[in-house]
Amino acid sequence: MLWESLRRNQLKGLHFRRQQVIAGFIVDFYCAAAGLTVEVDGAYHLETEKYDAERDRALAEMGIRTLRISNQAVTADLPGVLRTIAEEAERRRFPSPFMERG
C-alpha cells in the first residue's frame, strides 16, 4: 500500500527504492537524496527491537536516518504517513544552516 504511493517518484518527486540493501541490511524503502530509510513495522518488530536498534545505529553512523512507521498507521492514515515522510525527506534534502543534520 505504501509502496504504491512512493514508487515512480510520486511523493514530491522523491526517488525511493524498495527492499534496498545498505551495508548488509535490507531496508523497506530508501531515498538516497535524503539519506532516509522508511521502515514499516508490524508485530514482528516487537521481537527484533535489539536488532532494529543496532541496525538504526549503524545506518545513522553512515548519515542515514531511519523513520519507523507502524503498519496500523499506514492502513489507518496513509495521507498522514506520506506527509510525515515527505516532511522528513525535505528537511534532510535542504537542511537549515542553523540545525544539525541527523
C-alpha positions as a LaTeX table, in Angstrom:
\begin{tabular}{lrrr}
\hline
Residue & $x$ (\AA) & $y$ (\AA) & $z$ (\AA) \\
\hline
Met1 & 0.00 & 0.00 & 0.00 \\
Leu2 & 2.75 & 2.46 & 0.94 \\
Trp3 & 4.94 & 1.37 & $-1.96$ \\
Glu4 & 2.19 & 2.23 & $-4.44$ \\
Ser5 & 2.39 & 5.83 & $-3.19$ \\
Leu6 & 6.20 & 6.03 & $-3.12$ \\
Arg7 & 7.14 & 4.32 & $-6.38$ \\
Arg8 & 7.83 & 6.20 & $-9.60$ \\
Asn9 & 8.79 & 9.38 & $-7.71$ \\
Gln10 & 5.15 & 10.09 & $-6.87$ \\
Leu11 & 5.86 & 11.66 & $-3.48$ \\
Lys12 & 7.14 & 15.19 & $-4.22$ \\
Gly13 & 9.49 & 13.82 & $-6.87$ \\
Leu14 & 11.46 & 11.81 & $-4.31$ \\
His15 & 13.01 & 8.62 & $-5.65$ \\
Phe16 & 12.53 & 5.67 & $-3.30$ \\
Arg17 & 13.87 & 2.15 & $-3.71$ \\
Arg18 & 12.12 & $-0.82$ & $-2.19$ \\
Gln19 & 13.97 & $-3.55$ & $-0.26$ \\
Gln20 & 17.31 & $-1.77$ & $-0.65$ \\
Val21 & 20.45 & $-3.41$ & 0.73 \\
Ile22 & 22.66 & $-0.97$ & 2.66 \\
Ala23 & 25.77 & $-2.21$ & 4.46 \\
Gly24 & 24.35 & $-5.72$ & 4.61 \\
Phe25 & 20.96 & $-4.60$ & 5.96 \\
Ile26 & 17.74 & $-4.73$ & 3.96 \\
Val27 & 15.59 & $-1.64$ & 4.46 \\
Asp28 & 11.95 & $-1.39$ & 3.43 \\
Phe29 & 12.23 & 1.90 & 1.50 \\
Tyr30 & 15.26 & 4.12 & 0.83 \\
Cys31 & 15.60 & 7.64 & $-0.55$ \\
Ala32 & 19.29 & 8.31 & $-1.29$ \\
Ala33 & 18.78 & 12.03 & $-1.97$ \\
Ala34 & 17.52 & 12.49 & 1.59 \\
Gly35 & 19.59 & 9.79 & 3.28 \\
Leu36 & 16.32 & 8.41 & 4.62 \\
Thr37 & 15.03 & 4.90 & 5.18 \\
Val38 & 11.41 & 4.20 & 5.96 \\
Glu39 & 10.63 & 1.04 & 7.91 \\
Val40 & 7.07 & $-0.21$ & 8.19 \\
Asp41 & 6.89 & $-2.10$ & 11.46 \\
Gly42 & 4.36 & $-4.73$ & 12.39 \\
Ala43 & 4.05 & $-7.02$ & 15.40 \\
Tyr44 & 7.15 & $-8.93$ & 14.26 \\
His45 & 9.36 & $-5.96$ & 15.11 \\
Leu46 & 8.43 & $-6.26$ & 18.78 \\
Glu47 & 10.60 & $-9.38$ & 18.77 \\
Thr48 & 13.52 & $-7.73$ & 16.95 \\
Glu49 & 13.89 & $-4.46$ & 18.85 \\
Lys50 & 17.56 & $-5.06$ & 19.73 \\
Tyr51 & 18.48 & $-5.91$ & 16.13 \\
Asp52 & 16.48 & $-2.95$ & 14.80 \\
Ala53 & 18.22 & $-0.58$ & 17.23 \\
Glu54 & 21.64 & $-1.86$ & 16.17 \\
Arg55 & 20.74 & $-1.54$ & 12.50 \\
Asp56 & 19.40 & 2.01 & 13.03 \\
Arg57 & 22.64 & 2.93 & 14.83 \\
Ala58 & 24.80 & 1.50 & 12.02 \\
Leu59 & 22.79 & 3.37 & 9.40 \\
Ala60 & 22.93 & 6.59 & 11.44 \\
Glu61 & 26.72 & 6.33 & 11.52 \\
Met62 & 26.56 & 6.46 & 7.72 \\
Gly63 & 24.35 & 9.56 & 7.89 \\
Ile64 & 21.13 & 7.69 & 7.12 \\
Arg65 & 18.04 & 8.45 & 9.20 \\
Thr66 & 15.52 & 5.67 & 9.85 \\
Leu67 & 11.89 & 6.67 & 10.08 \\
Arg68 & 9.76 & 3.93 & 11.65 \\
Ile69 & 6.07 & 3.80 & 10.87 \\
Ser70 & 3.59 & 1.21 & 12.09 \\
Asn71 & 1.55 & $-0.99$ & 9.76 \\
Gln72 & $-1.51$ & 0.36 & 11.55 \\
Ala73 & $-0.61$ & 3.97 & 10.71 \\
Val74 & $-0.18$ & 3.07 & 7.03 \\
Thr75 & $-3.60$ & 1.46 & 6.81 \\
Ala76 & $-5.41$ & 3.97 & 9.03 \\
Asp77 & $-3.88$ & 7.24 & 7.78 \\
Leu78 & $-1.88$ & 6.84 & 4.56 \\
Pro79 & $-2.10$ & 10.58 & 3.71 \\
Gly80 & $-0.68$ & 11.46 & 7.14 \\
Val81 & 2.11 & 8.90 & 6.76 \\
Leu82 & 3.02 & 10.30 & 3.34 \\
Arg83 & 3.04 & 13.82 & 4.74 \\
Thr84 & 5.40 & 12.71 & 7.56 \\
Ile85 & 7.75 & 11.00 & 5.10 \\
Ala86 & 7.76 & 13.99 & 2.74 \\
Glu87 & 8.43 & 16.45 & 5.57 \\
Glu88 & 11.33 & 14.39 & 6.90 \\
Ala89 & 12.81 & 13.92 & 3.43 \\
Glu90 & 12.56 & 17.62 & 2.67 \\
Arg91 & 14.25 & 18.52 & 5.98 \\
Arg92 & 17.11 & 16.21 & 5.12 \\
Arg93 & 17.40 & 17.32 & 1.49 \\
Phe94 & 17.50 & 21.01 & 2.35 \\
Pro95 & 18.89 & 21.27 & 5.89 \\
Ser96 & 18.78 & 24.60 & 7.64 \\
Pro97 & 22.24 & 26.08 & 8.22 \\
Phe98 & 21.17 & 26.60 & 11.85 \\
Met99 & 20.29 & 22.99 & 12.59 \\
Glu100 & 22.43 & 19.89 & 12.68 \\
Arg101 & 21.66 & 17.25 & 10.14 \\
Gly102 & 20.56 & 13.97 & 11.64 \\
\hline
\end{tabular}
